């Protein structure tokens, strides 16, 4: 048998439930807003899959992103899907330095 919450605990519980429900509603609203923004971008000819990738990349730490890019470059080369691993460090690529 579960103990009945006291008056104070009952009110705290109601408060948490109410706050969670409000946040869930806000989350649904935000999700709908995001969906509309992506639809607008798509209507103007932007590729939404690429746009989502750009958003994901912008959230990453710069060093983490560079490390992932280097690993991707290495894996693609190992699979014969790229000419050769870049001899230029990712940060130099961003500045436009060539591997010559």
Biopython code that builds the backbone (N, CA, C, O; Angstrom):
import numpy as np
from Bio.PDB.StructureBuilder import StructureBuilder

atoms = [
    (1, "UNK", "N", (0.830, -1.180, 0.000)),
    (1, "UNK", "CA", (0.000, 0.000, 0.000)),
    (1, "UNK", "C", (0.882, 1.254, 0.000)),
    (1, "UNK", "O", (1.871, 1.335, 0.728)),
    (2, "UNK", "N", (0.503, 2.220, -0.825)),
    (2, "UNK", "CA", (1.262, 3.454, -0.946)),
    (2, "UNK", "C", (0.750, 4.449, 0.091)),
    (2, "UNK", "O", (-0.456, 4.629, 0.260)),
    (3, "UNK", "N", (1.690, 5.087, 0.780)),
    (3, "UNK", "CA", (1.314, 6.100, 1.758)),
    (3, "UNK", "C", (0.708, 7.304, 1.045)),
    (3, "UNK", "O", (1.166, 7.702, -0.027)),
    (4, "UNK", "N", (-0.314, 7.871, 1.647)),
    (4, "UNK", "CA", (-0.927, 9.084, 1.121)),
    (4, "UNK", "C", (0.022, 10.258, 1.351)),
    (4, "UNK", "O", (0.573, 10.401, 2.443)),
    (5, "UNK", "N", (0.218, 11.099, 0.337)),
    (5, "UNK", "CA", (1.071, 12.265, 0.550)),
    (5, "UNK", "C", (0.409, 13.232, 1.532)),
    (5, "UNK", "O", (-0.815, 13.351, 1.581)),
    (6, "UNK", "N", (1.229, 13.905, 2.294)),
    (6, "UNK", "CA", (0.712, 14.925, 3.195)),
    (6, "UNK", "C", (0.235, 16.106, 2.375)),
    (6, "UNK", "O", (0.475, 16.163, 1.169)),
    (7, "UNK", "N", (-0.436, 17.048, 3.017)),
    (7, "UNK", "CA", (-0.949, 18.220, 2.313)),
    (7, "UNK", "C", (0.124, 18.975, 1.571)),
    (7, "UNK", "O", (-0.072, 19.369, 0.422)),
    (8, "UNK", "N", (1.261, 19.181, 2.215)),
    (8, "UNK", "CA", (2.362, 19.921, 1.584)),
    (8, "UNK", "C", (2.928, 19.127, 0.412)),
    (8, "UNK", "O", (3.149, 19.688, -0.661)),
    (9, "UNK", "N", (3.162, 17.843, 0.598)),
    (9, "UNK", "CA", (3.713, 17.010, -0.479)),
    (9, "UNK", "C", (2.734, 16.932, -1.646)),
    (9, "UNK", "O", (3.150, 16.921, -2.804)),
    (10, "UNK", "N", (1.447, 16.878, -1.351)),
    (10, "UNK", "CA", (0.424, 16.818, -2.402)),
    (10, "UNK", "C", (0.472, 18.098, -3.246)),
    (10, "UNK", "O", (0.395, 18.040, -4.473)),
    (11, "UNK", "N", (0.597, 19.232, -2.591)),
    (11, "UNK", "CA", (0.662, 20.508, -3.317)),
    (11, "UNK", "C", (1.949, 20.618, -4.130)),
    (11, "UNK", "O", (1.935, 21.131, -5.248)),
    (12, "UNK", "N", (3.049, 20.143, -3.580)),
    (12, "UNK", "CA", (4.311, 20.145, -4.326)),
    (12, "UNK", "C", (4.176, 19.268, -5.562)),
    (12, "UNK", "O", (4.607, 19.650, -6.650)),
    (13, "UNK", "N", (3.578, 18.089, -5.394)),
    (13, "UNK", "CA", (3.382, 17.175, -6.512)),
    (13, "UNK", "C", (2.520, 17.825, -7.587)),
    (13, "UNK", "O", (2.853, 17.771, -8.771)),
    (14, "UNK", "N", (1.422, 18.435, -7.180)),
    (14, "UNK", "CA", (0.552, 19.132, -8.144)),
    (14, "UNK", "C", (1.331, 20.231, -8.862)),
    (14, "UNK", "O", (1.187, 20.422, -10.070)),
    (15, "UNK", "N", (2.149, 20.944, -8.109)),
    (15, "UNK", "CA", (2.952, 22.004, -8.714)),
    (15, "UNK", "C", (3.900, 21.474, -9.778)),
    (15, "UNK", "O", (4.027, 22.059, -10.853)),
    (16, "UNK", "N", (4.567, 20.363, -9.474)),
    (16, "UNK", "CA", (5.477, 19.768, -10.461)),
    (16, "UNK", "C", (4.723, 19.278, -11.681)),
    (16, "UNK", "O", (5.159, 19.491, -12.812)),
    (17, "UNK", "N", (3.596, 18.625, -11.460)),
    (17, "UNK", "CA", (2.800, 18.110, -12.579)),
    (17, "UNK", "C", (2.339, 19.270, -13.454)),
    (17, "UNK", "O", (2.418, 19.188, -14.679)),
    (18, "UNK", "N", (1.867, 20.330, -12.850)),
    (18, "UNK", "CA", (1.405, 21.494, -13.607)),
    (18, "UNK", "C", (2.541, 22.120, -14.405)),
    (18, "UNK", "O", (2.362, 22.459, -15.575)),
    (19, "UNK", "N", (3.704, 22.278, -13.786)),
    (19, "UNK", "CA", (4.853, 22.856, -14.490)),
    (19, "UNK", "C", (5.285, 21.980, -15.660)),
    (19, "UNK", "O", (5.584, 22.481, -16.744)),
    (20, "UNK", "N", (5.314, 20.670, -15.433)),
    (20, "UNK", "CA", (5.711, 19.741, -16.497)),
    (20, "UNK", "C", (4.724, 19.812, -17.655)),
    (20, "UNK", "O", (5.123, 19.851, -18.818)),
    (21, "UNK", "N", (3.427, 19.828, -17.331)),
    (21, "UNK", "CA", (2.414, 19.910, -18.389)),
    (21, "UNK", "C", (2.562, 21.201, -19.194)),
    (21, "UNK", "O", (2.436, 21.187, -20.418)),
    (22, "UNK", "N", (2.825, 22.302, -18.518)),
    (22, "UNK", "CA", (3.009, 23.579, -19.211)),
    (22, "UNK", "C", (4.227, 23.529, -20.126)),
    (22, "UNK", "O", (4.176, 23.995, -21.265)),
    (23, "UNK", "N", (5.317, 22.965, -19.626)),
    (23, "UNK", "CA", (6.526, 22.842, -20.449)),
    (23, "UNK", "C", (6.299, 21.921, -21.647)),
    (23, "UNK", "O", (6.804, 22.186, -22.737)),
    (24, "UNK", "N", (5.546, 20.848, -21.450)),
    (24, "UNK", "CA", (5.236, 19.942, -22.567)),
    (24, "UNK", "C", (4.435, 20.682, -23.643)),
    (24, "UNK", "O", (4.660, 20.478, -24.836)),
    (25, "UNK", "N", (3.505, 21.535, -23.223)),
    (25, "UNK", "CA", (2.730, 22.334, -24.184)),
    (25, "UNK", "C", (3.647, 23.290, -24.939)),
    (25, "UNK", "O", (3.535, 23.434, -26.156)),
    (26, "UNK", "N", (4.559, 23.948, -24.208)),
    (26, "UNK", "CA", (5.497, 24.871, -24.845)),
    (26, "UNK", "C", (6.405, 24.129, -25.820)),
    (26, "UNK", "O", (6.716, 24.634, -26.899)),
    (27, "UNK", "N", (6.826, 22.927, -25.431)),
    (27, "UNK", "CA", (7.686, 22.119, -26.298)),
    (27, "UNK", "C", (6.956, 21.780, -27.600)),
    (27, "UNK", "O", (7.548, 21.829, -28.678)),
    (28, "UNK", "N", (5.671, 21.437, -27.497)),
    (28, "UNK", "CA", (4.888, 21.109, -28.691)),
    (28, "UNK", "C", (4.742, 22.333, -29.592)),
    (28, "UNK", "O", (4.807, 22.226, -30.817)),
    (29, "UNK", "N", (4.547, 23.486, -28.979)),
    (29, "UNK", "CA", (4.428, 24.724, -29.747)),
    (29, "UNK", "C", (5.732, 25.035, -30.467)),
    (29, "UNK", "O", (5.726, 25.404, -31.641)),
    (30, "UNK", "N", (6.838, 24.888, -29.767)),
    (30, "UNK", "CA", (8.149, 25.144, -30.372)),
    (30, "UNK", "C", (8.418, 24.155, -31.505)),
    (30, "UNK", "O", (8.936, 24.539, -32.553)),
    (31, "UNK", "N", (8.071, 22.893, -31.301)),
    (31, "UNK", "CA", (8.263, 21.887, -32.356)),
    (31, "UNK", "C", (7.463, 22.259, -33.599)),
    (31, "UNK", "O", (7.949, 22.097, -34.718)),
    (32, "UNK", "N", (6.250, 22.752, -33.417)),
    (32, "UNK", "CA", (5.425, 23.174, -34.547)),
    (32, "UNK", "C", (6.032, 24.398, -35.233)),
    (32, "UNK", "O", (6.016, 24.497, -36.460)),
    (33, "UNK", "N", (6.566, 25.329, -34.440)),
    (33, "UNK", "CA", (7.227, 26.510, -35.010)),
    (33, "UNK", "C", (8.445, 26.110, -35.838)),
    (33, "UNK", "O", (8.657, 26.638, -36.930)),
    (34, "UNK", "N", (9.245, 25.177, -35.317)),
    (34, "UNK", "CA", (10.412, 24.693, -36.061)),
    (34, "UNK", "C", (9.984, 24.037, -37.370)),
    (34, "UNK", "O", (10.604, 24.250, -38.412)),
    (35, "UNK", "N", (8.933, 23.248, -37.311)),
    (35, "UNK", "CA", (8.423, 22.575, -38.510)),
    (35, "UNK", "C", (8.034, 23.612, -39.565)),
    (35, "UNK", "O", (8.308, 23.429, -40.751)),
    (36, "UNK", "N", (7.396, 24.698, -39.130)),
    (36, "UNK", "CA", (6.988, 25.745, -40.063)),
    (36, "UNK", "C", (8.192, 26.466, -40.673)),
    (36, "UNK", "O", (8.185, 26.785, -41.861)),
    (37, "UNK", "N", (9.214, 26.720, -39.872)),
    (37, "UNK", "CA", (10.414, 27.390, -40.388)),
    (37, "UNK", "C", (11.107, 26.512, -41.431)),
    (37, "UNK", "O", (11.530, 26.999, -42.480)),
    (38, "UNK", "N", (11.221, 25.215, -41.135)),
    (38, "UNK", "CA", (11.821, 24.313, -42.118)),
    (38, "UNK", "C", (10.974, 24.259, -43.395)),
    (38, "UNK", "O", (11.521, 24.195, -44.496)),
    (39, "UNK", "N", (9.655, 24.285, -43.256)),
    (39, "UNK", "CA", (8.776, 24.277, -44.431)),
    (39, "UNK", "C", (8.978, 25.543, -45.263)),
    (39, "UNK", "O", (8.997, 25.486, -46.493)),
    (40, "UNK", "N", (9.128, 26.684, -44.590)),
    (40, "UNK", "CA", (9.392, 27.938, -45.304)),
    (40, "UNK", "C", (10.712, 27.864, -46.065)),
    (40, "UNK", "O", (10.791, 28.266, -47.226)),
    (41, "UNK", "N", (11.735, 27.352, -45.413)),
    (41, "UNK", "CA", (13.046, 27.228, -46.056)),
    (41, "UNK", "C", (12.956, 26.308, -47.269)),
    (41, "UNK", "O", (13.525, 26.594, -48.322)),
    (42, "UNK", "N", (12.232, 25.198, -47.109)),
    (42, "UNK", "CA", (12.073, 24.246, -48.212)),
    (42, "UNK", "C", (11.326, 24.903, -49.375)),
    (42, "UNK", "O", (11.676, 24.698, -50.537)),
    (43, "UNK", "N", (10.305, 25.688, -49.061)),
    (43, "UNK", "CA", (9.535, 26.365, -50.105)),
    (43, "UNK", "C", (10.400, 27.343, -50.902)),
    (43, "UNK", "O", (10.125, 27.617, -52.070)),
    (44, "UNK", "N", (11.435, 27.859, -50.267)),
    (44, "UNK", "CA", (12.345, 28.780, -50.955)),
    (44, "UNK", "C", (13.499, 28.054, -51.642)),
    (44, "UNK", "O", (14.393, 28.691, -52.198)),
    (45, "UNK", "N", (13.481, 26.716, -51.603)),
    (45, "UNK", "CA", (14.477, 25.944, -52.336)),
    (45, "UNK", "C", (15.643, 25.439, -51.508)),
    (45, "UNK", "O", (16.566, 24.838, -52.057)),
    (46, "UNK", "N", (15.627, 25.666, -50.212)),
    (46, "UNK", "CA", (16.712, 25.166, -49.369)),
    (46, "UNK", "C", (16.479, 23.691, -49.052)),
    (46, "UNK", "O", (15.344, 23.259, -48.856)),
    (47, "UNK", "N", (17.561, 22.930, -49.006)),
    (47, "UNK", "CA", (17.497, 21.514, -48.671)),
    (47, "UNK", "C", (17.431, 21.387, -47.144)),
    (47, "UNK", "O", (18.381, 21.731, -46.441)),
    (48, "UNK", "N", (16.313, 20.894, -46.652)),
    (48, "UNK", "CA", (16.122, 20.863, -45.200)),
    (48, "UNK", "C", (17.019, 19.847, -44.498)),
    (48, "UNK", "O", (17.386, 20.039, -43.339)),
    (49, "UNK", "N", (17.367, 18.787, -45.181)),
    (49, "UNK", "CA", (18.276, 17.805, -44.570)),
    (49, "UNK", "C", (19.641, 18.448, -44.325)),
    (49, "UNK", "O", (20.245, 18.272, -43.267)),
    (50, "UNK", "N", (20.112, 19.191, -45.317)),
    (50, "UNK", "CA", (21.392, 19.881, -45.177)),
    (50, "UNK", "C", (21.282, 20.984, -44.130)),
    (50, "UNK", "O", (22.208, 21.192, -43.346)),
    (51, "UNK", "N", (20.177, 21.676, -44.115)),
    (51, "UNK", "CA", (19.957, 22.728, -43.129)),
    (51, "UNK", "C", (20.002, 22.152, -41.709)),
    (51, "UNK", "O", (20.596, 22.756, -40.815)),
    (52, "UNK", "N", (19.381, 20.995, -41.501)),
    (52, "UNK", "CA", (19.418, 20.340, -40.188)),
    (52, "UNK", "C", (20.861, 19.946, -39.820)),
    (52, "UNK", "O", (21.262, 20.037, -38.659)),
    (53, "UNK", "N", (21.622, 19.513, -40.820)),
    (53, "UNK", "CA", (23.025, 19.160, -40.575)),
    (53, "UNK", "C", (23.817, 20.390, -40.162)),
    (53, "UNK", "O", (24.637, 20.327, -39.246)),
    (54, "UNK", "N", (23.573, 21.508, -40.834)),
    (54, "UNK", "CA", (24.260, 22.750, -40.487)),
    (54, "UNK", "C", (23.933, 23.146, -39.043)),
    (54, "UNK", "O", (24.824, 23.548, -38.295)),
    (55, "UNK", "N", (22.679, 23.035, -38.658)),
    (55, "UNK", "CA", (22.260, 23.377, -37.292)),
    (55, "UNK", "C", (22.969, 22.462, -36.295)),
    (55, "UNK", "O", (23.455, 22.926, -35.263)),
    (56, "UNK", "N", (23.029, 21.169, -36.597)),
    (56, "UNK", "CA", (23.691, 20.207, -35.706)),
    (56, "UNK", "C", (25.176, 20.539, -35.573)),
    (56, "UNK", "O", (25.726, 20.499, -34.473)),
    (57, "UNK", "N", (25.821, 20.866, -36.685)),
    (57, "UNK", "CA", (27.253, 21.185, -36.684)),
    (57, "UNK", "C", (27.518, 22.456, -35.882)),
    (57, "UNK", "O", (28.493, 22.527, -35.135)),
    (58, "UNK", "N", (26.652, 23.458, -36.035)),
    (58, "UNK", "CA", (26.856, 24.721, -35.314)),
    (58, "UNK", "C", (26.745, 24.548, -33.801)),
    (58, "UNK", "O", (27.283, 25.354, -33.042)),
    (59, "UNK", "N", (26.050, 23.503, -33.361)),
    (59, "UNK", "CA", (25.922, 23.231, -31.924)),
    (59, "UNK", "C", (27.191, 22.600, -31.350)),
    (59, "UNK", "O", (27.427, 22.657, -30.143)),
    (60, "UNK", "N", (27.996, 22.007, -32.209)),
    (60, "UNK", "CA", (29.180, 21.284, -31.757)),
    (60, "UNK", "C", (30.309, 22.225, -31.359)),
    (60, "UNK", "O", (30.429, 23.342, -31.862)),
    (61, "UNK", "N", (31.117, 21.742, -30.455)),
    (61, "UNK", "CA", (32.360, 22.411, -30.108)),
    (61, "UNK", "C", (33.265, 22.374, -31.347)),
    (61, "UNK", "O", (33.288, 21.375, -32.065)),
    (62, "UNK", "N", (33.998, 23.443, -31.595)),
    (62, "UNK", "CA", (34.837, 23.532, -32.793)),
    (62, "UNK", "C", (35.864, 22.402, -32.851)),
    (62, "UNK", "O", (36.079, 21.826, -33.918)),
    (63, "UNK", "N", (36.489, 22.080, -31.749)),
    (63, "UNK", "CA", (37.479, 20.998, -31.742)),
    (63, "UNK", "C", (36.832, 19.649, -32.008)),
    (63, "UNK", "O", (37.393, 18.815, -32.720)),
    (64, "UNK", "N", (35.645, 19.432, -31.435)),
    (64, "UNK", "CA", (34.919, 18.178, -31.674)),
    (64, "UNK", "C", (34.568, 18.057, -33.157)),
    (64, "UNK", "O", (34.695, 16.985, -33.750)),
    (65, "UNK", "N", (34.124, 19.172, -33.749)),
    (65, "UNK", "CA", (33.765, 19.158, -35.165)),
    (65, "UNK", "C", (34.980, 18.844, -36.031)),
    (65, "UNK", "O", (34.887, 18.055, -36.971)),
    (66, "UNK", "N", (36.111, 19.453, -35.719)),
    (66, "UNK", "CA", (37.341, 19.191, -36.493)),
    (66, "UNK", "C", (37.750, 17.728, -36.392)),
    (66, "UNK", "O", (38.144, 17.115, -37.384)),
    (67, "UNK", "N", (37.657, 17.176, -35.197)),
    (67, "UNK", "CA", (38.027, 15.775, -34.999)),
    (67, "UNK", "C", (37.107, 14.863, -35.817)),
    (67, "UNK", "O", (37.575, 13.917, -36.451)),
    (68, "UNK", "N", (35.804, 15.146, -35.803)),
    (68, "UNK", "CA", (34.861, 14.337, -36.583)),
    (68, "UNK", "C", (35.120, 14.467, -38.082)),
    (68, "UNK", "O", (35.047, 13.481, -38.816)),
    (69, "UNK", "N", (35.423, 15.686, -38.535)),
    (69, "UNK", "CA", (35.715, 15.878, -39.954)),
    (69, "UNK", "C", (36.963, 15.103, -40.372)),
    (69, "UNK", "O", (36.996, 14.504, -41.447)),
    (70, "UNK", "N", (37.984, 15.118, -39.522)),
    (70, "UNK", "CA", (39.218, 14.396, -39.818)),
    (70, "UNK", "C", (38.961, 12.892, -39.879)),
    (70, "UNK", "O", (39.473, 12.205, -40.762)),
    (71, "UNK", "N", (38.163, 12.385, -38.936)),
    (71, "UNK", "CA", (37.853, 10.949, -38.935)),
    (71, "UNK", "C", (37.028, 10.576, -40.161)),
    (71, "UNK", "O", (37.265, 9.531, -40.767)),
    (72, "UNK", "N", (36.069, 11.409, -40.533)),
    (72, "UNK", "CA", (35.270, 11.151, -41.724)),
    (72, "UNK", "C", (36.159, 11.129, -42.959)),
    (72, "UNK", "O", (36.026, 10.249, -43.809)),
    (73, "UNK", "N", (37.058, 12.088, -43.058)),
    (73, "UNK", "CA", (37.995, 12.158, -44.170)),
    (73, "UNK", "C", (38.829, 10.874, -44.242)),
    (73, "UNK", "O", (39.010, 10.303, -45.317)),
    (74, "UNK", "N", (39.327, 10.434, -43.100)),
    (74, "UNK", "CA", (40.139, 9.219, -43.034)),
    (74, "UNK", "C", (39.332, 7.986, -43.451)),
    (74, "UNK", "O", (39.808, 7.164, -44.234)),
    (75, "UNK", "N", (38.119, 7.861, -42.928)),
    (75, "UNK", "CA", (37.269, 6.707, -43.259)),
    (75, "UNK", "C", (36.905, 6.685, -44.737)),
    (75, "UNK", "O", (36.952, 5.632, -45.372)),
    (76, "UNK", "N", (36.543, 7.841, -45.289)),
    (76, "UNK", "CA", (36.200, 7.895, -46.716)),
    (76, "UNK", "C", (37.387, 7.498, -47.575)),
    (76, "UNK", "O", (37.226, 6.799, -48.576)),
    (77, "UNK", "N", (38.573, 7.939, -47.193)),
    (77, "UNK", "CA", (39.775, 7.557, -47.921)),
    (77, "UNK", "C", (40.001, 6.047, -47.822)),
    (77, "UNK", "O", (40.297, 5.398, -48.826)),
    (78, "UNK", "N", (39.864, 5.494, -46.631)),
    (78, "UNK", "CA", (40.079, 4.055, -46.424)),
    (78, "UNK", "C", (39.105, 3.226, -47.249)),
    (78, "UNK", "O", (39.428, 2.112, -47.659)),
    (79, "UNK", "N", (37.917, 3.764, -47.493)),
    (79, "UNK", "CA", (36.903, 3.056, -48.277)),
    (79, "UNK", "C", (36.990, 3.372, -49.764)),
    (79, "UNK", "O", (36.168, 2.909, -50.555)),
    (80, "UNK", "N", (37.994, 4.167, -50.141)),
    (80, "UNK", "CA", (38.159, 4.511, -51.547)),
    (80, "UNK", "C", (37.134, 5.518, -52.040)),
    (80, "UNK", "O", (36.884, 5.617, -53.241)),
    (81, "UNK", "N", (36.551, 6.254, -51.129)),
    (81, "UNK", "CA", (35.515, 7.215, -51.495)),
    (81, "UNK", "C", (36.043, 8.641, -51.551)),
    (81, "UNK", "O", (35.281, 9.575, -51.801)),
    (82, "UNK", "N", (37.337, 8.818, -51.321)),
    (82, "UNK", "CA", (37.956, 10.143, -51.379)),
    (82, "UNK", "C", (39.338, 9.971, -51.988)),
    (82, "UNK", "O", (39.909, 8.882, -51.935)),
    (83, "UNK", "N", (39.877, 11.035, -52.562)),
    (83, "UNK", "CA", (41.186, 10.954, -53.206)),
    (83, "UNK", "C", (42.266, 10.546, -52.217)),
    (83, "UNK", "O", (42.933, 9.530, -52.415)),
    (84, "UNK", "N", (42.443, 11.306, -51.180)),
    (84, "UNK", "CA", (43.400, 10.975, -50.132)),
    (84, "UNK", "C", (43.078, 11.836, -48.923)),
    (84, "UNK", "O", (42.470, 12.897, -49.063)),
    (85, "UNK", "N", (43.474, 11.399, -47.749)),
    (85, "UNK", "CA", (43.196, 12.242, -46.577)),
    (85, "UNK", "C", (43.826, 13.606, -46.756)),
    (85, "UNK", "O", (44.929, 13.736, -47.288)),
    (86, "UNK", "N", (43.126, 14.597, -46.315)),
    (86, "UNK", "CA", (43.620, 15.960, -46.460)),
    (86, "UNK", "C", (44.907, 16.142, -45.679)),
    (86, "UNK", "O", (44.995, 15.778, -44.506)),
    (87, "UNK", "N", (45.905, 16.710, -46.342)),
    (87, "UNK", "CA", (47.166, 16.997, -45.665)),
    (87, "UNK", "C", (47.068, 18.322, -44.918)),
    (87, "UNK", "O", (47.978, 18.701, -44.180)),
    (88, "UNK", "N", (45.960, 19.017, -45.115)),
    (88, "UNK", "CA", (45.750, 20.297, -44.462)),
    (88, "UNK", "C", (44.857, 20.078, -43.250)),
    (88, "UNK", "O", (43.814, 19.432, -43.337)),
    (89, "UNK", "N", (45.275, 20.616, -42.141)),
    (89, "UNK", "CA", (44.476, 20.502, -40.922)),
    (89, "UNK", "C", (43.144, 21.199, -41.138)),
    (89, "UNK", "O", (43.078, 22.189, -41.866)),
    (90, "UNK", "N", (42.067, 20.691, -40.509)),
    (90, "UNK", "CA", (40.745, 21.296, -40.706)),
    (90, "UNK", "C", (40.711, 22.793, -40.444)),
    (90, "UNK", "O", (40.035, 23.527, -41.166)),
    (91, "UNK", "N", (41.433, 23.267, -39.416)),
    (91, "UNK", "CA", (41.412, 24.707, -39.138)),
    (91, "UNK", "C", (42.073, 25.497, -40.256)),
    (91, "UNK", "O", (41.708, 26.645, -40.512)),
    (92, "UNK", "N", (43.068, 24.870, -40.936)),
    (92, "UNK", "CA", (43.711, 25.542, -42.066)),
    (92, "UNK", "C", (42.788, 25.526, -43.281)),
    (92, "UNK", "O", (42.766, 26.478, -44.061)),
    (93, "UNK", "N", (42.015, 24.425, -43.442)),
    (93, "UNK", "CA", (41.046, 24.364, -44.525)),
    (93, "UNK", "C", (40.043, 25.490, -44.400)),
    (93, "UNK", "O", (39.658, 26.107, -45.393)),
    (94, "UNK", "N", (39.614, 25.759, -43.152)),
    (94, "UNK", "CA", (38.641, 26.817, -42.920)),
    (94, "UNK", "C", (39.214, 28.166, -43.310)),
    (94, "UNK", "O", (38.466, 29.051, -43.725)),
    (95, "UNK", "N", (40.524, 28.345, -43.188)),
    (95, "UNK", "CA", (41.164, 29.609, -43.570)),
    (95, "UNK", "C", (41.541, 29.639, -45.039)),
    (95, "UNK", "O", (42.009, 30.663, -45.535)),
    (96, "UNK", "N", (41.341, 28.514, -45.753)),
    (96, "UNK", "CA", (41.619, 28.484, -47.178)),
    (96, "UNK", "C", (43.046, 28.110, -47.525)),
    (96, "UNK", "O", (43.484, 28.379, -48.644)),
    (97, "UNK", "N", (43.792, 27.499, -46.609)),
    (97, "UNK", "CA", (45.163, 27.074, -46.880)),
    (97, "UNK", "C", (45.113, 25.780, -47.691)),
    (97, "UNK", "O", (44.338, 24.882, -47.363)),
    (98, "UNK", "N", (45.913, 25.669, -48.729)),
    (98, "UNK", "CA", (45.915, 24.466, -49.560)),
    (98, "UNK", "C", (47.008, 23.502, -49.108)),
    (98, "UNK", "O", (47.903, 23.855, -48.340)),
    (99, "UNK", "N", (46.903, 22.270, -49.615)),
    (99, "UNK", "CA", (47.861, 21.212, -49.229)),
    (99, "UNK", "C", (49.055, 21.186, -50.161)),
    (99, "UNK", "O", (49.826, 20.227, -50.122)),
    (100, "UNK", "N", (49.237, 22.158, -50.964)),
    (100, "UNK", "CA", (50.321, 22.165, -51.952)),
    (100, "UNK", "C", (51.669, 22.234, -51.370)),
    (100, "UNK", "O", (52.658, 22.246, -52.104)),
]
sb = StructureBuilder()
sb.init_structure("model")
sb.init_model(0)
sb.init_chain("A")
sb.init_seg("    ")
for serial, (resi, resn, name, xyz) in enumerate(atoms, 1):
    if name == "N":
        sb.init_residue(resn, " ", resi, " ")
    sb.init_atom(name, np.array(xyz, "f"), 0.0, 1.0, " ", f" {name:<3s}", serial, name[0])
structure = sb.get_structure()
